[in-house]
Amino acid sequence: MRHAARAMLFLCCLLLAAGSQAQNIVTLRVAAQTGTEPKFIDGGNGRVIGLCIDIFRTIERIDPGLVFAGDQQWLPLIRAVSEVATRQHDLACAIQRSPERERQLVFLDPVIVQLQYLLVARADDQLVVNSWDDLRALGERGVVLVNRGFTTSDYLKQLGGLQINASATDPAINLHMLVARRGRVFLHRNPGLKTLIARTGMTGKVKVLPHVMYENPTYIAIGKHVDAAVVARVRRALEQMERTGELARILKKWE
């Protein structure tokens, strides 16, 4: 009887420990963002790979109580961000700040990746652009294609005097519009431009102009509905990744 009681007590302790661990596990709902290579890349066979996937898996290793769910399901970037703001998702990876987004989301340091914005032109176009004034001087012959819902559109509007076409939500569509002469240049961020051009079959049809038009940092953004203790756990994991060099190694892998 004594041995049976001890066995029963041991089993109860295991069940309580398992229950406690289950209670400590927090699932963070996320989505893969279309057209954002190298953050999220179609790895074939229905698999999503990329910089943000590696970041999620590393955070899970650092803090096993955090689990990211949904990173193998695609959403347009504008929807992926809006669903965090509306509490349908919890977190978005490598997102740029804007006044509107800062009212809706919590941005965590450190910077995930510093984006450089470059212009893509048709391969046979002899256009040289060293400043926004070069495009302003072209008037209607200098239409800049940008992605609707990306912060690039807001940035160009603030600059003023530029002809902007933000009708397309996908960068692949903008590349096709560029080749079809519905714009003079396409403004998009790097890293990821070479991958995008190759994936869309545009190699040899377009070229990337060398001048960096502007730069912008990106961050992990969490919905304001997420518990502050969970936000702190994600922040600690990111800070550890920066401190140990893991974040830099992931960035180097996906350059």
C-alpha atoms as a printed R data frame, in Angstrom:
    type eleno elety resid chain resno      x      y       z
1   ATOM     1    CA   MET     A     1  0.000  0.000   0.000
2   ATOM     2    CA   ARG     A     2  2.833  2.337   0.878
3   ATOM     3    CA   HIS     A     3  4.495  1.783  -2.536
4   ATOM     4    CA   ALA     A     4  1.191  2.278  -4.311
5   ATOM     5    CA   ALA     A     5  0.629  5.571  -2.459
6   ATOM     6    CA   ARG     A     6  4.111  6.773  -3.389
7   ATOM     7    CA   ALA     A     7  3.517  5.851  -7.033
8   ATOM     8    CA   MET     A     8  0.209  7.683  -7.025
9   ATOM     9    CA   LEU     A     9  1.834 10.758  -5.453
10  ATOM    10    CA   PHE     A    10  4.638 10.715  -8.035
11  ATOM    11    CA   LEU     A    11  2.085 10.460 -10.861
12  ATOM    12    CA   CYS     A    12  0.132 13.396  -9.454
13  ATOM    13    CA   CYS     A    13  3.306 15.487  -9.298
14  ATOM    14    CA   LEU     A    14  4.072 14.696 -12.937
15  ATOM    15    CA   LEU     A    15  0.569 15.649 -13.996
16  ATOM    16    CA   LEU     A    16  0.749 18.913 -12.055
17  ATOM    17    CA   ALA     A    17  4.154 19.731 -13.590
18  ATOM    18    CA   ALA     A    18  2.872 18.968 -17.075
19  ATOM    19    CA   GLY     A    19 -0.189 21.119 -16.460
20  ATOM    20    CA   SER     A    20  1.958 23.977 -15.185
21  ATOM    21    CA   GLN     A    21  4.194 23.804 -18.254
22  ATOM    22    CA   ALA     A    22  1.164 23.779 -20.544
23  ATOM    23    CA   GLN     A    23 -0.182 26.884 -18.812
24  ATOM    24    CA   ASN     A    24  3.142 28.690 -19.358
25  ATOM    25    CA   ILE     A    25  3.118 28.073 -23.126
26  ATOM    26    CA   VAL     A    26  1.976 31.130 -25.070
27  ATOM    27    CA   THR     A    27  1.020 30.851 -28.744
28  ATOM    28    CA   LEU     A    28  1.699 33.952 -30.840
29  ATOM    29    CA   ARG     A    29 -0.336 34.120 -34.036
30  ATOM    30    CA   VAL     A    30  1.611 35.322 -37.077
31  ATOM    31    CA   ALA     A    31  1.502 35.122 -40.889
32  ATOM    32    CA   ALA     A    32  3.995 34.946 -43.753
33  ATOM    33    CA   GLN     A    33  3.973 38.200 -45.749
34  ATOM    34    CA   THR     A    34  3.763 37.890 -49.531
35  ATOM    35    CA   GLY     A    35  6.302 39.778 -51.634
36  ATOM    36    CA   THR     A    36  8.710 40.470 -48.764
37  ATOM    37    CA   GLU     A    37 11.763 38.380 -49.637
38  ATOM    38    CA   PRO     A    38 14.018 37.588 -47.806
39  ATOM    39    CA   LYS     A    39 11.776 37.944 -44.746
40  ATOM    40    CA   PHE     A    40  9.499 35.222 -46.081
41  ATOM    41    CA   ILE     A    41 10.372 33.092 -49.116
42  ATOM    42    CA   ASP     A    42  8.461 30.355 -50.914
43  ATOM    43    CA   GLY     A    43 10.658 27.332 -50.266
44  ATOM    44    CA   GLY     A    44  8.626 25.019 -52.498
45  ATOM    45    CA   ASN     A    45  6.331 22.131 -51.577
46  ATOM    46    CA   GLY     A    46  4.153 24.497 -49.570
47  ATOM    47    CA   ARG     A    47  7.017 25.412 -47.238
48  ATOM    48    CA   VAL     A    48  7.829 28.982 -46.176
49  ATOM    49    CA   ILE     A    49 11.447 29.803 -45.301
50  ATOM    50    CA   GLY     A    50 13.367 33.023 -44.745
51  ATOM    51    CA   LEU     A    51 14.805 35.488 -42.270
52  ATOM    52    CA   CYS     A    52 11.674 35.825 -40.134
53  ATOM    53    CA   ILE     A    53 11.112 32.073 -39.982
54  ATOM    54    CA   ASP     A    54 14.637 31.684 -38.580
55  ATOM    55    CA   ILE     A    55 13.961 34.458 -36.067
56  ATOM    56    CA   PHE     A    56 10.766 32.745 -34.869
57  ATOM    57    CA   ARG     A    57 12.513 29.384 -34.452
58  ATOM    58    CA   THR     A    58 15.405 31.003 -32.559
59  ATOM    59    CA   ILE     A    59 13.044 32.788 -30.142
60  ATOM    60    CA   GLU     A    60 11.274 29.460 -29.540
61  ATOM    61    CA   ARG     A    61 14.614 27.856 -28.711
62  ATOM    62    CA   ILE     A    62 15.594 30.661 -26.317
63  ATOM    63    CA   ASP     A    63 12.171 30.682 -24.629
64  ATOM    64    CA   PRO     A    64 10.464 27.282 -25.153
65  ATOM    65    CA   GLY     A    65  7.282 28.709 -23.646
66  ATOM    66    CA   LEU     A    66  6.759 30.905 -26.722
67  ATOM    67    CA   VAL     A    67  5.328 29.249 -29.837
68  ATOM    68    CA   PHE     A    68  4.719 30.960 -33.195
69  ATOM    69    CA   ALA     A    69  1.761 29.643 -35.190
70  ATOM    70    CA   GLY     A    70  0.736 30.573 -38.731
71  ATOM    71    CA   ASP     A    71  4.117 31.358 -40.285
72  ATOM    72    CA   GLN     A    72  3.473 28.819 -43.068
73  ATOM    73    CA   GLN     A    73  0.344 30.651 -44.243
74  ATOM    74    CA   TRP     A    74  0.581 33.585 -46.649
75  ATOM    75    CA   LEU     A    75 -1.093 36.975 -46.341
76  ATOM    76    CA   PRO     A    76 -0.461 40.274 -48.173
77  ATOM    77    CA   LEU     A    77  1.727 42.556 -46.064
78  ATOM    78    CA   ILE     A    78 -0.998 45.166 -45.574
79  ATOM    79    CA   ARG     A    79 -3.375 42.517 -44.253
80  ATOM    80    CA   ALA     A    80 -0.729 40.834 -42.103
81  ATOM    81    CA   VAL     A    81 -0.123 44.140 -40.318
82  ATOM    82    CA   SER     A    82 -3.794 45.114 -40.069
83  ATOM    83    CA   GLU     A    83 -4.708 41.753 -38.521
84  ATOM    84    CA   VAL     A    84 -2.244 42.404 -35.708
85  ATOM    85    CA   ALA     A    85 -3.867 45.784 -35.113
86  ATOM    86    CA   THR     A    86 -7.336 44.176 -35.062
87  ATOM    87    CA   ARG     A    87 -6.267 41.368 -32.687
88  ATOM    88    CA   GLN     A    88 -6.661 38.581 -35.238
89  ATOM    89    CA   HIS     A    89 -2.896 38.043 -35.098
90  ATOM    90    CA   ASP     A    90 -0.407 38.906 -32.376
91  ATOM    91    CA   LEU     A    91  2.903 39.795 -34.029
92  ATOM    92    CA   ALA     A    92  4.416 40.934 -37.336
93  ATOM    93    CA   CYS     A    93  8.081 40.475 -38.237
94  ATOM    94    CA   ALA     A    94 10.427 43.135 -39.655
95  ATOM    95    CA   ILE     A    95  7.891 45.958 -39.937
96  ATOM    96    CA   GLN     A    96  8.670 49.630 -40.530
97  ATOM    97    CA   ARG     A    97  7.453 52.290 -38.164
98  ATOM    98    CA   SER     A    98  4.892 54.885 -39.190
99  ATOM    99    CA   PRO     A    99  2.780 57.250 -37.067
100 ATOM   100    CA   GLU     A   100 -0.359 55.190 -37.768
101 ATOM   101    CA   ARG     A   101  1.332 51.890 -36.935
102 ATOM   102    CA   GLU     A   102  2.806 53.276 -33.718
103 ATOM   103    CA   ARG     A   103 -0.720 54.091 -32.540
104 ATOM   104    CA   GLN     A   104 -1.737 50.464 -33.086
105 ATOM   105    CA   LEU     A   105  1.381 48.380 -32.391
106 ATOM   106    CA   VAL     A   106  4.279 48.029 -29.947
107 ATOM   107    CA   PHE     A   107  7.679 48.137 -31.697
108 ATOM   108    CA   LEU     A   108 10.529 46.233 -30.055
109 ATOM   109    CA   ASP     A   109 14.247 46.901 -30.220
110 ATOM   110    CA   PRO     A   110 16.665 45.845 -31.599
111 ATOM   111    CA   VAL     A   111 16.379 46.683 -35.300
112 ATOM   112    CA   ILE     A   112 15.756 43.483 -37.269
113 ATOM   113    CA   VAL     A   113 17.062 44.614 -40.645
114 ATOM   114    CA   GLN     A   114 18.022 47.989 -42.115
115 ATOM   115    CA   LEU     A   115 16.274 48.261 -45.476
116 ATOM   116    CA   GLN     A   116 17.804 50.129 -48.407
117 ATOM   117    CA   TYR     A   117 15.387 51.447 -51.023
118 ATOM   118    CA   LEU     A   118 16.537 51.226 -54.615
119 ATOM   119    CA   LEU     A   119 14.990 51.982 -57.988
120 ATOM   120    CA   VAL     A   120 14.393 49.308 -60.616
121 ATOM   121    CA   ALA     A   121 14.295 50.419 -64.263
122 ATOM   122    CA   ARG     A   122 13.837 48.648 -67.574
123 ATOM   123    CA   ALA     A   123 17.051 47.036 -68.790
124 ATOM   124    CA   ASP     A   124 17.195 49.230 -71.924
125 ATOM   125    CA   ASP     A   125 16.478 52.507 -70.106
126 ATOM   126    CA   GLN     A   126 19.498 54.823 -69.902
127 ATOM   127    CA   LEU     A   127 17.970 56.706 -66.977
128 ATOM   128    CA   VAL     A   128 20.372 58.017 -64.312
129 ATOM   129    CA   VAL     A   129 18.907 58.974 -60.924
130 ATOM   130    CA   ASN     A   130 21.025 60.458 -58.149
131 ATOM   131    CA   SER     A   131 18.257 62.293 -56.289
132 ATOM   132    CA   TRP     A   132 14.494 62.672 -56.181
133 ATOM   133    CA   ASP     A   133 14.884 65.922 -58.103
134 ATOM   134    CA   ASP     A   134 16.023 63.893 -61.130
135 ATOM   135    CA   LEU     A   135 12.618 62.172 -61.148
136 ATOM   136    CA   ARG     A   136 10.682 65.364 -60.389
137 ATOM   137    CA   ALA     A   137 12.276 66.968 -63.462
138 ATOM   138    CA   LEU     A   138 10.815 64.219 -65.657
139 ATOM   139    CA   GLY     A   139  7.232 65.093 -64.712
140 ATOM   140    CA   GLU     A   140  4.772 62.578 -66.133
141 ATOM   141    CA   ARG     A   141  7.675 60.700 -67.748
142 ATOM   142    CA   GLY     A   142  9.035 59.894 -64.271
143 ATOM   143    CA   VAL     A   143  6.202 57.872 -62.708
144 ATOM   144    CA   VAL     A   144  7.393 55.902 -59.666
145 ATOM   145    CA   LEU     A   145  5.701 52.552 -59.058
146 ATOM   146    CA   VAL     A   146  5.307 51.547 -55.396
147 ATOM   147    CA   ASN     A   147  3.354 48.911 -53.498
148 ATOM   148    CA   ARG     A   148  0.014 49.937 -52.042
149 ATOM   149    CA   GLY     A   149 -0.048 49.466 -48.285
150 ATOM   150    CA   PHE     A   150  3.747 49.697 -47.947
151 ATOM   151    CA   THR     A   151  5.265 52.695 -46.155
152 ATOM   152    CA   THR     A   152  7.064 53.716 -49.378
153 ATOM   153    CA   SER     A   153  3.876 55.306 -50.699
154 ATOM   154    CA   ASP     A   154  3.499 57.535 -47.622
155 ATOM   155    CA   TYR     A   155  7.183 58.453 -47.755
156 ATOM   156    CA   LEU     A   156  7.010 59.604 -51.394
157 ATOM   157    CA   LYS     A   157  3.848 61.626 -50.771
158 ATOM   158    CA   GLN     A   158  5.627 63.471 -47.970
159 ATOM   159    CA   LEU     A   159  8.516 64.321 -50.298
160 ATOM   160    CA   GLY     A   160  6.131 66.014 -52.720
161 ATOM   161    CA   GLY     A   161  6.384 66.753 -56.428
162 ATOM   162    CA   LEU     A   162  6.658 63.114 -57.542
163 ATOM   163    CA   GLN     A   163  4.398 61.179 -59.905
164 ATOM   164    CA   ILE     A   164  3.341 58.057 -57.959
165 ATOM   165    CA   ASN     A   165  1.449 54.932 -58.983
166 ATOM   166    CA   ALA     A   166  0.501 52.832 -55.937
167 ATOM   167    CA   SER     A   167 -2.245 50.756 -57.562
168 ATOM   168    CA   ALA     A   168 -0.527 47.363 -57.156
169 ATOM   169    CA   THR     A   169 -0.340 45.494 -53.845
170 ATOM   170    CA   ASP     A   170  2.274 42.956 -54.976
171 ATOM   171    CA   PRO     A   171  5.852 43.786 -56.063
172 ATOM   172    CA   ALA     A   172  5.663 41.135 -58.803
173 ATOM   173    CA   ILE     A   173  2.771 43.048 -60.380
174 ATOM   174    CA   ASN     A   174  4.778 46.269 -60.227
175 ATOM   175    CA   LEU     A   175  7.673 44.638 -62.090
176 ATOM   176    CA   HIS     A   176  5.277 43.562 -64.850
177 ATOM   177    CA   MET     A   177  3.832 47.081 -64.926
178 ATOM   178    CA   LEU     A   178  7.353 48.480 -65.241
179 ATOM   179    CA   VAL     A   179  8.148 46.261 -68.237
180 ATOM   180    CA   ALA     A   180  4.776 47.233 -69.739
181 ATOM   181    CA   ARG     A   181  5.861 50.904 -69.466
182 ATOM   182    CA   ARG     A   182  3.180 51.871 -66.960
183 ATOM   183    CA   GLY     A   183  5.889 53.518 -64.875
184 ATOM   184    CA   ARG     A   184  9.453 54.724 -65.353
185 ATOM   185    CA   VAL     A   185 10.894 53.105 -62.201
186 ATOM   186    CA   PHE     A   186  9.807 50.818 -59.389
187 ATOM   187    CA   LEU     A   187 10.892 51.689 -55.837
188 ATOM   188    CA   HIS     A   188 11.490 48.625 -53.659
189 ATOM   189    CA   ARG     A   189 13.613 47.584 -50.730
190 ATOM   190    CA   ASN     A   190 16.766 45.528 -50.494
191 ATOM   191    CA   PRO     A   191 17.791 42.903 -49.377
192 ATOM   192    CA   GLY     A   192 15.539 40.720 -51.492
193 ATOM   193    CA   LEU     A   193 15.525 42.538 -54.841
194 ATOM   194    CA   LYS     A   194 17.621 39.988 -56.726
195 ATOM   195    CA   THR     A   195 15.469 37.152 -55.404
196 ATOM   196    CA   LEU     A   196 12.288 38.984 -56.409
197 ATOM   197    CA   ILE     A   197 13.559 39.722 -59.930
198 ATOM   198    CA   ALA     A   198 14.658 36.113 -60.447
199 ATOM   199    CA   ARG     A   199 11.420 34.661 -59.030
200 ATOM   200    CA   THR     A   200  9.261 36.769 -61.330
201 ATOM   201    CA   GLY     A   201 11.248 35.912 -64.476
202 ATOM   202    CA   MET     A   202 12.440 39.491 -64.909
203 ATOM   203    CA   THR     A   203 16.173 38.808 -65.069
204 ATOM   204    CA   GLY     A   204 17.512 40.577 -68.163
205 ATOM   205    CA   LYS     A   205 14.336 42.646 -68.526
206 ATOM   206    CA   VAL     A   206 14.992 45.038 -65.652
207 ATOM   207    CA   LYS     A   207 17.994 46.393 -63.778
208 ATOM   208    CA   VAL     A   208 18.590 47.821 -60.305
209 ATOM   209    CA   LEU     A   209 19.916 51.376 -60.286
210 ATOM   210    CA   PRO     A   210 22.917 51.799 -57.962
211 ATOM   211    CA   HIS     A   211 21.932 54.866 -55.920
212 ATOM   212    CA   VAL     A   212 20.315 54.193 -52.528
213 ATOM   213    CA   MET     A   213 17.312 56.525 -52.379
214 ATOM   214    CA   TYR     A   214 16.722 56.144 -48.640
215 ATOM   215    CA   GLU     A   215 17.050 53.712 -45.734
216 ATOM   216    CA   ASN     A   216 14.621 52.576 -43.072
217 ATOM   217    CA   PRO     A   217 14.913 50.204 -40.088
218 ATOM   218    CA   THR     A   218 12.422 47.399 -39.396
219 ATOM   219    CA   TYR     A   219 11.314 45.905 -36.085
220 ATOM   220    CA   ILE     A   220  9.263 43.168 -34.501
221 ATOM   221    CA   ALA     A   221  5.804 44.683 -33.931
222 ATOM   222    CA   ILE     A   222  3.344 43.250 -31.402
223 ATOM   223    CA   GLY     A   223 -0.341 44.037 -30.978
224 ATOM   224    CA   LYS     A   224 -1.247 46.196 -28.005
225 ATOM   225    CA   HIS     A   225 -3.658 43.473 -26.871
226 ATOM   226    CA   VAL     A   226 -0.762 41.087 -26.086
227 ATOM   227    CA   ASP     A   227  0.006 40.736 -22.376
228 ATOM   228    CA   ALA     A   228  2.904 42.940 -21.226
229 ATOM   229    CA   ALA     A   229  4.706 39.946 -19.683
230 ATOM   230    CA   VAL     A   230  4.666 38.174 -23.052
231 ATOM   231    CA   VAL     A   231  5.947 41.305 -24.805
232 ATOM   232    CA   ALA     A   232  8.804 41.419 -22.279
233 ATOM   233    CA   ARG     A   233  9.681 37.776 -22.990
234 ATOM   234    CA   VAL     A   234  9.893 38.409 -26.735
235 ATOM   235    CA   ARG     A   235 11.990 41.529 -26.118
236 ATOM   236    CA   ARG     A   236 14.416 39.593 -23.877
237 ATOM   237    CA   ALA     A   237 14.824 36.891 -26.523
238 ATOM   238    CA   LEU     A   238 15.559 39.484 -29.218
239 ATOM   239    CA   GLU     A   239 18.059 41.265 -26.989
240 ATOM   240    CA   GLN     A   240 19.809 37.951 -26.332
241 ATOM   241    CA   MET     A   241 19.935 37.243 -30.078
242 ATOM   242    CA   GLU     A   242 21.582 40.615 -30.654
243 ATOM   243    CA   ARG     A   243 23.988 40.191 -27.741
244 ATOM   244    CA   THR     A   244 25.181 36.715 -28.805
245 ATOM   245    CA   GLY     A   245 25.451 37.556 -32.495
246 ATOM   246    CA   GLU     A   246 22.664 35.151 -33.503
247 ATOM   247    CA   LEU     A   247 20.631 37.928 -35.110
248 ATOM   248    CA   ALA     A   248 23.607 39.077 -37.190
249 ATOM   249    CA   ARG     A   249 24.235 35.500 -38.348
250 ATOM   250    CA   ILE     A   250 20.628 35.119 -39.468
251 ATOM   251    CA   LEU     A   251 20.797 38.408 -41.374
252 ATOM   252    CA   LYS     A   252 24.040 37.346 -43.069
253 ATOM   253    CA   LYS     A   253 22.459 34.049 -44.110
254 ATOM   254    CA   TRP     A   254 19.626 35.796 -45.957
255 ATOM   255    CA   GLU     A   255 21.478 38.760 -47.486
